[in-house]
Amino acid sequence: MLGHNSTAYWKKSDAAHQLVRNKTTREVRTAEDNAFIICRDFAAENGLIVLAVGQSMVLSPPLTISHAEVDEMIEKLSRALNHAAKIMVKAA
């Protein structure tokens, strides 16, 4: 089961999200799973730039951002995560 860790962490204005194999055990996905690349590419195709750094997806929004822009960013990230999950389930 592909999921994303319920604990996102923030550093300065950056946000990171870890992709996990199983939400219960929080076993982190590895680079070999390709989930990070799938998520990053789908997000980019939909206008959201995210970085795949290690086992985390990193967002770096501007310092001045509206609530509507944050909502849009989260919605696009959610779509990218769901897209990656569907592909990973098919590959399993």
VOZAFI-328984 format. One record per atom (N, C-alpha, C): residue number from 1; chain; atom name; x, y, z. Coordinates in pm, whole numbers, plus 32768, in hexadecimal, padded with zeros to 4 digits. Layout:
# VOZAFI-328984
+-----+-------+------+------+------+------+
!  nr ! kette ! atom !   c1 !   c2 !   c3 !
+-----+-------+------+------+------+------+
! NUM !     A !   CA !    X !    Y !    Z !
...
+-----+-------+------+------+------+------+
This chain:
# VOZAFI-328984
+-----+-------+------+------+------+------+
!  nr ! kette ! atom !   c1 !   c2 !   c3 !
+-----+-------+------+------+------+------+
!   1 !     A !    N ! 8054 ! 7F8B ! 8000 !
!   1 !     A !   CA ! 8000 ! 8000 ! 8000 !
!   1 !     A !    C ! 8059 ! 807B ! 8000 !
!   2 !     A !    N ! 8050 ! 80CA ! 7F9A !
!   2 !     A !   CA ! 809E ! 8145 ! 7F94 !
!   2 !     A !    C ! 8053 ! 81AF ! 7FE1 !
!   3 !     A !    N ! 809A ! 81F7 ! 802F !
!   3 !     A !   CA ! 805D ! 8265 ! 8078 !
!   3 !     A !    C ! 80C3 ! 82D1 ! 8087 !
!   4 !     A !    N ! 80A0 ! 8335 ! 80CE !
!   4 !     A !   CA ! 8103 ! 8399 ! 80F0 !
!   4 !     A !    C ! 80FE ! 83A9 ! 8186 !
!   5 !     A !    N ! 8170 ! 83C0 ! 81BF !
!   5 !     A !   CA ! 817C ! 83C7 ! 824F !
!   5 !     A !    C ! 8127 ! 8439 ! 8284 !
!   6 !     A !    N ! 80E2 ! 8421 ! 82F2 !
!   6 !     A !   CA ! 808B ! 8487 ! 8329 !
!   6 !     A !    C ! 80DA ! 84F8 ! 836A !
!   7 !     A !    N ! 815D ! 84E5 ! 8378 !
!   7 !     A !   CA ! 81AD ! 854E ! 83B5 !
!   7 !     A !    C ! 81FF ! 8595 ! 834A !
!   8 !     A !    N ! 81D0 ! 8606 ! 8322 !
!   8 !     A !   CA ! 821D ! 865B ! 82C8 !
!   8 !     A !    C ! 8274 ! 86B3 ! 8321 !
!   9 !     A !    N ! 82E8 ! 86D6 ! 82F3 !
!   9 !     A !   CA ! 833A ! 872F ! 8344 !
!   9 !     A !    C ! 835A ! 87AD ! 82F6 !
!  10 !     A !    N ! 836E ! 8818 ! 833F !
!  10 !     A !   CA ! 8382 ! 889C ! 8304 !
!  10 !     A !    C ! 840A ! 88D2 ! 832E !
!  11 !     A !    N ! 8450 ! 890D ! 82D3 !
!  11 !     A !   CA ! 84CE ! 894E ! 82F1 !
!  11 !     A !    C ! 84D0 ! 89D0 ! 82A2 !
!  12 !     A !    N ! 84D7 ! 8A3E ! 82E8 !
!  12 !     A !   CA ! 84CC ! 8AC3 ! 82AA !
!  12 !     A !    C ! 8449 ! 8AC7 ! 825C !
!  13 !     A !    N ! 8451 ! 8ADF ! 81D8 !
!  13 !     A !   CA ! 83D6 ! 8AE5 ! 8189 !
!  13 !     A !    C ! 83C1 ! 8A65 ! 8138 !
!  14 !     A !    N ! 8413 ! 8A01 ! 8150 !
!  14 !     A !   CA ! 8408 ! 8984 ! 8105 !
!  14 !     A !    C ! 83B0 ! 8921 ! 8150 !
!  15 !     A !    N ! 836F ! 88C9 ! 8105 !
!  15 !     A !   CA ! 8322 ! 885D ! 8141 !
!  15 !     A !    C ! 834E ! 87DB ! 8100 !
!  16 !     A !    N ! 8355 ! 8771 ! 814E !
!  16 !     A !   CA ! 837D ! 86EF ! 8117 !
!  16 !     A !    C ! 8316 ! 8687 ! 813F !
!  17 !     A !    N ! 8304 ! 8627 ! 80E8 !
!  17 !     A !   CA ! 82A5 ! 85BB ! 80FF !
!  17 !     A !    C ! 82EB ! 8538 ! 80DC !
!  18 !     A !    N ! 82E3 ! 84D6 ! 8133 !
!  18 !     A !   CA ! 8321 ! 8455 ! 8116 !
!  18 !     A !    C ! 82B8 ! 83F8 ! 80DA !
!  19 !     A !    N ! 82E2 ! 83A8 ! 8079 !
!  19 !     A !   CA ! 828B ! 8342 ! 803F !
!  19 !     A !    C ! 82AA ! 82BF ! 8083 !
!  20 !     A !    N ! 8243 ! 8278 ! 80AC !
!  20 !     A !   CA ! 8255 ! 81FA ! 80F5 !
!  20 !     A !    C ! 8210 ! 8188 ! 80AC !
!  21 !     A !    N ! 8242 ! 810E ! 80C3 !
!  21 !     A !   CA ! 8202 ! 8096 ! 808C !
!  21 !     A !    C ! 8180 ! 8077 ! 80D5 !
!  22 !     A !    N ! 8181 ! 808E ! 8156 !
!  22 !     A !   CA ! 8110 ! 806A ! 81AB !
!  22 !     A !    C ! 80FE ! 80D6 ! 8215 !
!  23 !     A !    N ! 8088 ! 810F ! 821C !
!  23 !     A !   CA ! 8071 ! 817C ! 827B !
!  23 !     A !    C ! 807D ! 814E ! 830C !
!  24 !     A !    N ! 8059 ! 80D1 ! 8327 !
!  24 !     A !   CA ! 805C ! 809E ! 83AF !
!  24 !     A !    C ! 80EB ! 808C ! 83E2 !
!  25 !     A !    N ! 813F ! 804B ! 8391 !
!  25 !     A !   CA ! 81C9 ! 8031 ! 83BB !
!  25 !     A !    C ! 8226 ! 80A4 ! 839C !
!  26 !     A !    N ! 81FB ! 80FE ! 8345 !
!  26 !     A !   CA ! 824B ! 8171 ! 8318 !
!  26 !     A !    C ! 82CE ! 8147 ! 82D7 !
!  27 !     A !    N ! 82CD ! 80D4 ! 8297 !
!  27 !     A !   CA ! 8343 ! 80A8 ! 824C !
!  27 !     A !    C ! 8355 ! 8105 ! 81D5 !
!  28 !     A !    N ! 83C7 ! 8146 ! 81CF !
!  28 !     A !   CA ! 83E0 ! 81AC ! 816A !
!  28 !     A !    C ! 8401 ! 816B ! 80E4 !
!  29 !     A !    N ! 83CD ! 81A5 ! 807A !
!  29 !     A !   CA ! 83ED ! 8176 ! 7FF3 !
!  29 !     A !    C ! 847F ! 8195 ! 7FD4 !
!  30 !     A !    N ! 84B8 ! 8146 ! 7F7A !
!  30 !     A !   CA ! 8543 ! 815B ! 7F52 !
!  30 !     A !    C ! 8548 ! 8196 ! 7EC6 !
!  31 !     A !    N ! 85BD ! 81C3 ! 7EA0 !
!  31 !     A !   CA ! 85CE ! 81FC ! 7E1A !
!  31 !     A !    C ! 85AD ! 8196 ! 7DAE !
!  32 !     A !    N ! 85C7 ! 8117 ! 7DCA !
!  32 !     A !   CA ! 85AB ! 80AD ! 7D68 !
!  32 !     A !    C ! 8516 ! 80A0 ! 7D49 !
!  33 !     A !    N ! 84C0 ! 80CA ! 7DA5 !
!  33 !     A !   CA ! 842F ! 80C2 ! 7D90 !
!  33 !     A !    C ! 8400 ! 8122 ! 7D24 !
!  34 !     A !    N ! 844B ! 818D ! 7D0E !
!  34 !     A !   CA ! 842C ! 81F0 ! 7CA8 !
!  34 !     A !    C ! 83B0 ! 8245 ! 7CC9 !
!  35 !     A !    N ! 8375 ! 8234 ! 7D3E !
!  35 !     A !   CA ! 82FC ! 827F ! 7D62 !
!  35 !     A !    C ! 8316 ! 8315 ! 7D64 !
!  36 !     A !    N ! 838B ! 833C ! 7D92 !
!  36 !     A !   CA ! 83AD ! 83CA ! 7D9B !
!  36 !     A !    C ! 83B1 ! 8409 ! 7D10 !
!  37 !     A !    N ! 83ED ! 83C3 ! 7CB1 !
!  37 !     A !   CA ! 83F9 ! 83F7 ! 7C29 !
!  37 !     A !    C ! 836F ! 83FE ! 7BE8 !
!  38 !     A !    N ! 831D ! 8398 ! 7BFB !
!  38 !     A !   CA ! 8296 ! 8397 ! 7BC4 !
!  38 !     A !    C ! 8247 ! 840F ! 7BFA !
!  39 !     A !    N ! 824E ! 8424 ! 7C7D !
!  39 !     A !   CA ! 8205 ! 8492 ! 7CBC !
!  39 !     A !    C ! 823A ! 8519 ! 7C8B !
!  40 !     A !    N ! 82BD ! 8528 ! 7C87 !
!  40 !     A !   CA ! 82FB ! 85A6 ! 7C5B !
!  40 !     A !    C ! 82D3 ! 85C7 ! 7BCC !
!  41 !     A !    N ! 82DA ! 8564 ! 7B73 !
!  41 !     A !   CA ! 82BB ! 857C ! 7AE6 !
!  41 !     A !    C ! 8229 ! 85A0 ! 7AD2 !
!  42 !     A !    N ! 81CF ! 855A ! 7B17 !
!  42 !     A !   CA ! 8140 ! 8578 ! 7B0A !
!  42 !     A !    C ! 8122 ! 8603 ! 7B41 !
!  43 !     A !    N ! 8160 ! 8626 ! 7BB0 !
!  43 !     A !   CA ! 814C ! 86AC ! 7BE9 !
!  43 !     A !    C ! 817B ! 8716 ! 7B87 !
!  44 !     A !    N ! 81EF ! 8701 ! 7B4A !
!  44 !     A !   CA ! 8225 ! 8762 ! 7AEA !
!  44 !     A !    C ! 81C9 ! 8772 ! 7A72 !
!  45 !     A !    N ! 8191 ! 8702 ! 7A42 !
!  45 !     A !   CA ! 8134 ! 8708 ! 79D1 !
!  45 !     A !    C ! 80B8 ! 8758 ! 79F3 !
!  46 !     A !    N ! 8099 ! 8764 ! 7A74 !
!  46 !     A !   CA ! 8023 ! 87AE ! 7AA1 !
!  46 !     A !    C ! 8045 ! 8833 ! 7AE3 !
!  47 !     A !    N ! 80BE ! 8865 ! 7AC8 !
!  47 !     A !   CA ! 80E1 ! 88EC ! 7AF1 !
!  47 !     A !    C ! 8117 ! 88FC ! 7B7E !
!  48 !     A !    N ! 8142 ! 888F ! 7BBE !
!  48 !     A !   CA ! 817A ! 8898 ! 7C44 !
!  48 !     A !    C ! 8208 ! 8861 ! 7C43 !
!  49 !     A !    N ! 8265 ! 88B1 ! 7C70 !
!  49 !     A !   CA ! 82F0 ! 8885 ! 7C75 !
!  49 !     A !    C ! 830D ! 884C ! 7CFF !
!  50 !     A !    N ! 8331 ! 87CD ! 7D04 !
!  50 !     A !   CA ! 835C ! 878C ! 7D7F !
!  50 !     A !    C ! 83E2 ! 8749 ! 7D64 !
!  51 !     A !    N ! 8432 ! 873D ! 7DCA !
!  51 !     A !   CA ! 84B3 ! 86FC ! 7DBD !
!  51 !     A !    C ! 84AF ! 8675 ! 7E03 !
!  52 !     A !    N ! 84E5 ! 8610 ! 7DC3 !
!  52 !     A !   CA ! 84F6 ! 858E ! 7E03 !
!  52 !     A !    C ! 8580 ! 858F ! 7E41 !
!  53 !     A !    N ! 8587 ! 859A ! 7EC6 !
!  53 !     A !   CA ! 8606 ! 85A2 ! 7F0E !
!  53 !     A !    C ! 860D ! 852D ! 7F6F !
!  54 !     A !    N ! 8666 ! 84CF ! 7F53 !
!  54 !     A !   CA ! 866C ! 8458 ! 7FA8 !
!  54 !     A !    C ! 85E7 ! 8411 ! 7FA5 !
!  55 !     A !    N ! 85AF ! 83F7 ! 801A !
!  55 !     A !   CA ! 852C ! 83B7 ! 8023 !
!  55 !     A !    C ! 84BE ! 841B ! 8045 !
!  56 !     A !    N ! 84D0 ! 8497 ! 801B !
!  56 !     A !   CA ! 846D ! 84FF ! 8036 !
!  56 !     A !    C ! 844B ! 854D ! 7FB8 !
!  57 !     A !    N ! 83D2 ! 8581 ! 7FB5 !
!  57 !     A !   CA ! 83A6 ! 85DE ! 7F4F !
!  57 !     A !    C ! 83AC ! 8668 ! 7F8F !
!  58 !     A !    N ! 83F2 ! 86C5 ! 7F51 !
!  58 !     A !   CA ! 8406 ! 8749 ! 7F8D !
!  58 !     A !    C ! 83BF ! 87B4 ! 7F3B !
!  59 !     A !    N ! 8372 ! 8806 ! 7F80 !
!  59 !     A !   CA ! 8330 ! 887B ! 7F45 !
!  59 !     A !    C ! 8377 ! 88F6 ! 7F79 !
!  60 !     A !    N ! 8384 ! 895A ! 7F27 !
!  60 !     A !   CA ! 83C2 ! 89D7 ! 7F52 !
!  60 !     A !    C ! 8370 ! 8A4C ! 7F1E !
!  61 !     A !    N ! 8301 ! 8A68 ! 7F61 !
!  61 !     A !   CA ! 82A9 ! 8AD4 ! 7F32 !
!  61 !     A !    C ! 82E9 ! 8B5D ! 7F4A !
!  62 !     A !    N ! 82B7 ! 8BC2 ! 7F05 !
!  62 !     A !   CA ! 82EC ! 8C49 ! 7F1B !
!  62 !     A !    C ! 82CE ! 8C78 ! 7FA9 !
!  63 !     A !    N ! 831B ! 8CD8 ! 7FD7 !
!  63 !     A !   CA ! 8305 ! 8D0C ! 805E !
!  63 !     A !    C ! 8280 ! 8D57 ! 806A !
!  64 !     A !    N ! 8252 ! 8D92 ! 7FFD !
!  64 !     A !   CA ! 81CF ! 8DD4 ! 7FFD !
!  64 !     A !    C ! 8172 ! 8D7E ! 7FA9 !
!  65 !     A !    N ! 8111 ! 8D41 ! 7FEB !
!  65 !     A !   CA ! 80B6 ! 8CE5 ! 7FA7 !
!  65 !     A !    C ! 802C ! 8CF4 ! 7FE6 !
!  66 !     A !    N ! 7FC7 ! 8CF4 ! 7F93 !
!  66 !     A !   CA ! 7F3E ! 8D04 ! 7FC5 !
!  66 !     A !    C ! 7F05 ! 8C7E ! 7FF2 !
!  67 !     A !    N ! 7E9A ! 8C83 ! 803E !
!  67 !     A !   CA ! 7E57 ! 8C08 ! 8069 !
!  67 !     A !    C ! 7E27 ! 8BB9 ! 7FF0 !
!  68 !     A !    N ! 7DF6 ! 8BFE ! 7F8B !
!  68 !     A !   CA ! 7DC6 ! 8BBB ! 7F12 !
!  68 !     A !    C ! 7E38 ! 8B73 ! 7ECB !
!  69 !     A !    N ! 7EAE ! 8BB2 ! 7EC8 !
!  69 !     A !   CA ! 7F21 ! 8B73 ! 7E88 !
!  69 !     A !    C ! 7F52 ! 8AFA ! 7ED7 !
!  70 !     A !    N ! 7F4B ! 8B00 ! 7F5B !
!  70 !     A !   CA ! 7F6F ! 8A8C ! 7FAE !
!  70 !     A !    C ! 7F0C ! 8A1B ! 7F93 !
!  71 !     A !    N ! 7E8C ! 8A3C ! 7F8E !
!  71 !     A !   CA ! 7E26 ! 89D6 ! 7F70 !
!  71 !     A !    C ! 7E3F ! 8996 ! 7EE9 !
!  72 !     A !    N ! 7E61 ! 89E6 ! 7E85 !
!  72 !     A !   CA ! 7E7C ! 89B2 ! 7E00 !
!  72 !     A !    C ! 7EF8 ! 8957 ! 7E01 !
!  73 !     A !    N ! 7F5F ! 8981 ! 7E49 !
!  73 !     A !   CA ! 7FDA ! 8932 ! 7E52 !
!  73 !     A !    C ! 7FBE ! 88AA ! 7E94 !
!  74 !     A !    N ! 7F73 ! 88AA ! 7F00 !
!  74 !     A !   CA ! 7F53 ! 882D ! 7F46 !
!  74 !     A !    C ! 7EFC ! 87D4 ! 7EF0 !
!  75 !     A !    N ! 7E9E ! 880F ! 7EA8 !
!  75 !     A !   CA ! 7E46 ! 87BF ! 7E50 !
!  75 !     A !    C ! 7E98 ! 877D ! 7DE1 !
!  76 !     A !    N ! 7EF5 ! 87C6 ! 7DA7 !
!  76 !     A !   CA ! 7F4A ! 878E ! 7D3C !
!  76 !     A !    C ! 7FA6 ! 8721 ! 7D73 !
!  77 !     A !    N ! 7FDC ! 8737 ! 7DEB !
!  77 !     A !   CA ! 8031 ! 86D1 ! 7E28 !
!  77 !     A !    C ! 7FDF ! 8654 ! 7E47 !
!  78 !     A !    N ! 7F67 ! 8666 ! 7E78 !
!  78 !     A !   CA ! 7F0F ! 85F4 ! 7E96 !
!  78 !     A !    C ! 7EF2 ! 85A3 ! 7E18 !
!  79 !     A !    N ! 7ED7 ! 85E8 ! 7DA9 !
!  79 !     A !   CA ! 7EC1 ! 85A1 ! 7D2B !
!  79 !     A !    C ! 7F3D ! 8553 ! 7D00 !
!  80 !     A !    N ! 7FB2 ! 858F ! 7D11 !
!  80 !     A !   CA ! 802F ! 854C ! 7CEA !
!  80 !     A !    C ! 8049 ! 84D2 ! 7D42 !
!  81 !     A !    N ! 802F ! 84DE ! 7DC5 !
!  81 !     A !   CA ! 8041 ! 846D ! 7E20 !
!  81 !     A !    C ! 7FE0 ! 83FC ! 7DFE !
!  82 !     A !    N ! 7F63 ! 841F ! 7DE2 !
!  82 !     A !   CA ! 7F00 ! 83B9 ! 7DBD !
!  82 !     A !    C ! 7F24 ! 8376 ! 7D3A !
!  83 !     A !    N ! 7F57 ! 83C2 ! 7CDB !
!  83 !     A !   CA ! 7F82 ! 838B ! 7C5B !
!  83 !     A !    C ! 7FF3 ! 8326 ! 7C71 !
!  84 !     A !    N ! 8057 ! 834C ! 7CC1 !
!  84 !     A !   CA ! 80C7 ! 82F1 ! 7CDF !
!  84 !     A !    C ! 8094 ! 8274 ! 7D25 !
!  85 !     A !    N ! 8035 ! 8284 ! 7D81 !
!  85 !     A !   CA ! 7FFE ! 8211 ! 7DCA !
!  85 !     A !    C ! 7FBC ! 81AE ! 7D6A !
!  86 !     A !    N ! 7F6E ! 81E1 ! 7D0C !
!  86 !     A !   CA ! 7F2B ! 8188 ! 7CAC !
!  86 !     A !    C ! 7F91 ! 813B ! 7C5A !
!  87 !     A !    N ! 7FFA ! 817D ! 7C2F !
!  87 !     A !   CA ! 8061 ! 813B ! 7BDE !
!  87 !     A !    C ! 80AB ! 80D3 ! 7C30 !
!  88 !     A !    N ! 80CC ! 80F4 ! 7CAD !
!  88 !     A !   CA ! 8114 ! 8096 ! 7D03 !
!  88 !     A !    C ! 80BF ! 801C ! 7D24 !
!  89 !     A !    N ! 803D ! 802E ! 7D35 !
!  89 !     A !   CA ! 7FE4 ! 7FBC ! 7D51 !
!  89 !     A !    C ! 7FDE ! 7F61 ! 7CD7 !
!  90 !     A !    N ! 7FD5 ! 7F9A ! 7C60 !
!  90 !     A !   CA ! 7FD4 ! 7F4A ! 7BE5 !
!  90 !     A !    C ! 8057 ! 7EFB ! 7BD4 !
!  91 !     A !    N ! 80C6 ! 7F39 ! 7BFD !
!  91 !     A !   CA ! 8149 ! 7EF9 ! 7BEC !
!  91 !     A !    C ! 8161 ! 7E8A ! 7C53 !
!  92 !     A !    N ! 8117 ! 7E8D ! 7CC1 !
!  92 !     A !   CA ! 812E ! 7E2A ! 7D2C !
!  92 !     A !    C ! 80F8 ! 7DA1 ! 7D0A !
+-----+-------+------+------+------+------+
